Amino acid sequence: MTKIELIQTTTHLSQQTTEELKQLNLKLKPYLQQYDESKGAISFIYSEWLKTASKEAKTYAQPFLDELGISKGYISKLRTVNTFREENVSEPDSFFKWFDSHGIDKQYQLAKANFNNVVVLWSIGEKVSHETLKDLKNKVHPLGKKLDTKKHTKTNPSMDELLDMVKLQLVEGRSNEPSPLELRLRELIFHEIRWREEKKESLERQQEKRSYVGI
């Protein structure tokens, strides 16, 4: 099954641009869904037809398919995705629901990636970004393997890098019970929340005293 994704926005865009793209997505969504279903059906019919068609027939039909946006490259990606689905048919429905939530280009890149990495991304439950797929392709973050702390240790890692490291550690240690890391993270977060609340209460008490003495 193919999937046409709507225009994705990032935090780097201005509020006006984000809103304009949101409005465009709302207008395009119903038509993209229809187009997605039609393109998927046409691609499947064409892919099956190619198996027995003569070379002359294939050559003659190709320009027509190109006009529909169904190129040889698209058919090749679709075949790779279908093979991936057949090879992993025993995976739960929730896995393929997550997999199908991505566009055909992302599905193709996921199908070409290390399967362990794909499973980790699915277990996290988030839509895969182009940046993550690029990292997988370049093997920057071997998600399905234990982290090499020497490679991932920096003097001043960015917030995203720290979050990625924590997220991967949580996934690797996932079980029916909270892991020691998860418990420690909860403790640290609750400590920060209590600290802010106590500081706020202290400031409010100081303000009340000042108001009382007329300061």
C-alpha positions as CSV (number, residue, x, y, z in Angstrom):
1,M,0.0,0.0,0.0
2,T,1.4,3.4,-1.0
3,K,1.0,6.5,1.2
4,I,1.2,10.1,0.1
5,E,2.4,12.3,3.0
6,L,1.2,15.8,3.5
7,I,3.7,18.7,3.6
8,Q,5.7,18.3,6.8
9,T,6.7,21.4,8.8
10,T,9.5,21.9,11.3
11,T,10.2,24.2,14.2
12,H,12.6,26.2,12.0
13,L,9.7,27.7,10.0
14,S,8.0,31.0,10.9
15,Q,4.5,30.9,12.5
16,Q,3.0,32.4,9.3
17,T,4.7,29.9,7.0
18,T,3.5,27.0,9.3
19,E,0.0,28.2,9.2
20,E,0.0,28.7,5.4
21,L,1.3,25.2,4.9
22,K,-1.3,23.8,7.4
23,Q,-4.1,25.4,5.3
24,L,-2.7,24.0,2.1
25,N,-2.6,20.5,3.7
26,L,-6.2,20.8,4.7
27,K,-7.2,21.6,1.1
28,L,-5.0,18.9,-0.4
29,K,-5.7,16.1,2.0
30,P,-9.0,14.6,0.5
31,Y,-7.6,14.8,-3.0
32,L,-4.2,13.3,-2.0
33,Q,-6.0,10.4,-0.4
34,Q,-7.9,9.7,-3.6
35,Y,-4.8,10.1,-5.7
36,D,-2.9,7.7,-3.4
37,E,-5.5,5.0,-3.7
38,S,-5.6,5.4,-7.5
39,K,-1.9,5.5,-7.9
40,G,-1.4,2.4,-5.8
41,A,-4.0,0.5,-7.8
42,I,-2.5,1.6,-11.2
43,S,1.0,0.8,-10.0
44,F,0.0,-2.7,-8.9
45,I,-1.8,-3.4,-12.2
46,Y,1.2,-2.1,-14.2
47,S,3.7,-4.0,-12.2
48,E,1.9,-7.2,-12.7
49,W,1.5,-6.5,-16.5
50,L,5.2,-5.9,-16.8
51,K,5.9,-9.5,-15.8
52,T,4.6,-10.8,-19.1
53,A,4.5,-7.8,-21.5
54,S,6.8,-7.7,-24.5
55,K,9.7,-5.3,-24.7
56,E,8.0,-3.3,-27.4
57,A,4.8,-3.0,-25.3
58,K,6.7,-1.9,-22.3
59,T,8.5,0.8,-24.3
60,Y,5.3,2.1,-25.8
61,A,3.4,2.2,-22.5
62,Q,6.1,3.9,-20.5
63,P,5.5,7.5,-21.6
64,F,1.8,7.2,-20.5
65,L,2.9,5.9,-17.1
66,D,5.4,8.7,-16.8
67,E,2.7,11.3,-17.3
68,L,0.8,9.7,-14.4
69,G,3.9,10.0,-12.2
70,I,4.5,6.3,-12.2
71,S,8.1,5.9,-13.4
72,K,10.4,2.9,-13.6
73,G,12.0,4.1,-10.4
74,Y,8.7,4.3,-8.6
75,I,7.8,0.8,-9.7
76,S,11.2,-0.5,-8.5
77,K,10.7,1.1,-5.1
78,L,7.2,-0.3,-4.9
79,R,8.5,-3.8,-5.6
80,T,11.2,-3.4,-2.9
81,V,8.5,-2.3,-0.4
82,N,6.2,-5.3,-1.3
83,T,9.1,-7.7,-0.9
84,F,9.8,-6.2,2.5
85,R,6.2,-6.8,3.5
86,E,6.2,-10.4,2.3
87,E,9.5,-11.2,4.1
88,N,8.2,-9.7,7.4
89,V,4.5,-10.8,7.1
90,S,4.7,-12.3,10.6
91,E,5.1,-8.9,12.2
92,P,2.1,-7.5,14.1
93,D,-0.5,-5.3,12.3
94,S,0.6,-2.4,14.5
95,F,4.0,-2.6,12.8
96,F,2.6,-2.3,9.3
97,K,0.2,0.4,10.4
98,W,3.2,2.4,11.5
99,F,5.1,1.4,8.4
100,D,2.2,2.5,6.1
101,S,2.0,5.9,7.8
102,H,5.1,6.9,5.8
103,G,5.2,7.8,2.2
104,I,6.5,5.4,-0.5
105,D,10.0,7.0,-0.5
106,K,10.4,6.6,3.3
107,Q,8.9,3.1,3.1
108,Y,11.5,2.2,0.5
109,Q,14.4,3.6,2.6
110,L,13.1,1.7,5.7
111,A,12.9,-1.5,3.6
112,K,16.5,-1.0,2.6
113,A,17.7,-0.3,6.2
114,N,18.8,-2.9,8.8
115,F,15.6,-4.5,10.1
116,N,16.7,-4.3,13.7
117,N,16.9,-0.5,13.3
118,V,13.4,-0.4,11.8
119,V,12.0,-2.3,14.7
120,V,13.6,0.1,17.2
121,L,12.1,3.1,15.3
122,W,8.7,1.4,15.3
123,S,8.9,0.6,19.1
124,I,9.6,4.3,19.7
125,G,6.3,5.0,17.8
126,E,7.3,8.1,16.0
127,K,7.2,9.0,12.3
128,V,10.6,8.7,10.8
129,S,12.1,12.0,9.6
130,H,14.3,12.4,6.5
131,E,17.2,13.2,8.9
132,T,16.9,9.9,10.7
133,L,16.7,8.0,7.4
134,K,19.8,9.8,6.2
135,D,21.6,8.7,9.4
136,L,20.5,5.1,8.9
137,K,21.7,5.2,5.3
138,N,25.1,6.6,6.4
139,K,25.1,4.3,9.5
140,V,25.6,7.3,11.8
141,H,23.3,5.8,14.5
142,P,23.3,2.0,14.6
143,L,20.0,1.8,16.4
144,G,19.7,-1.9,16.5
145,K,23.0,-2.3,18.3
146,K,24.4,-1.3,21.6
147,L,25.6,2.2,21.8
148,D,29.3,2.8,21.5
149,T,29.7,5.2,24.4
150,K,33.2,6.3,23.2
151,K,31.8,7.4,19.8
152,H,28.7,9.1,21.3
153,T,30.4,10.9,24.2
154,K,31.0,14.6,23.6
155,T,32.1,17.4,25.8
156,N,29.1,19.4,25.0
157,P,26.5,17.3,23.2
158,S,23.4,19.0,21.8
159,M,20.0,18.5,23.4
160,D,18.8,16.4,20.5
161,E,21.9,14.2,20.7
162,L,21.3,13.7,24.4
163,L,17.7,12.9,23.9
164,D,18.5,10.4,21.1
165,M,21.0,8.6,23.4
166,V,18.5,8.5,26.3
167,K,15.7,7.3,24.0
168,L,17.8,4.5,22.6
169,Q,18.9,3.4,26.0
170,L,15.2,3.3,27.2
171,V,14.2,1.2,24.1
172,E,17.1,-1.2,24.6
173,G,16.2,-1.7,28.3
174,R,12.4,-1.9,27.7
175,S,10.5,-4.6,29.6
176,N,7.3,-5.1,31.6
177,E,8.8,-3.2,34.5
178,P,10.4,0.3,34.6
179,S,14.2,0.1,33.9
180,P,16.7,1.7,36.4
181,L,17.3,4.4,33.8
182,E,13.6,5.2,33.6
183,L,13.2,5.3,37.4
184,R,16.2,7.6,37.7
185,L,14.9,9.9,34.9
186,R,11.5,10.2,36.7
187,E,13.3,11.0,40.0
188,L,15.3,13.8,38.3
189,I,12.3,15.3,36.5
190,F,10.2,15.2,39.7
191,H,13.1,16.8,41.6
192,E,13.2,19.7,39.1
193,I,9.4,20.2,39.3
194,R,9.4,20.3,43.1
195,W,12.4,22.7,43.0
196,R,10.4,25.1,40.7
197,E,7.3,24.9,42.8
198,E,9.2,25.5,46.0
199,K,11.0,28.5,44.5
200,K,7.7,29.9,43.2
201,E,6.1,29.5,46.6
202,S,9.1,31.2,48.3
203,L,8.9,34.2,45.9
204,E,5.1,34.5,46.5
205,R,5.7,34.5,50.3
206,Q,8.4,37.2,49.9
207,Q,6.0,39.3,47.8
208,E,3.2,38.9,50.4
209,K,5.6,40.1,53.2
210,R,6.6,43.1,51.1
211,S,3.0,44.0,50.5
212,Y,2.2,43.6,54.1
213,V,4.9,46.1,55.3
214,G,4.1,48.5,52.4
215,I,7.2,47.9,50.3
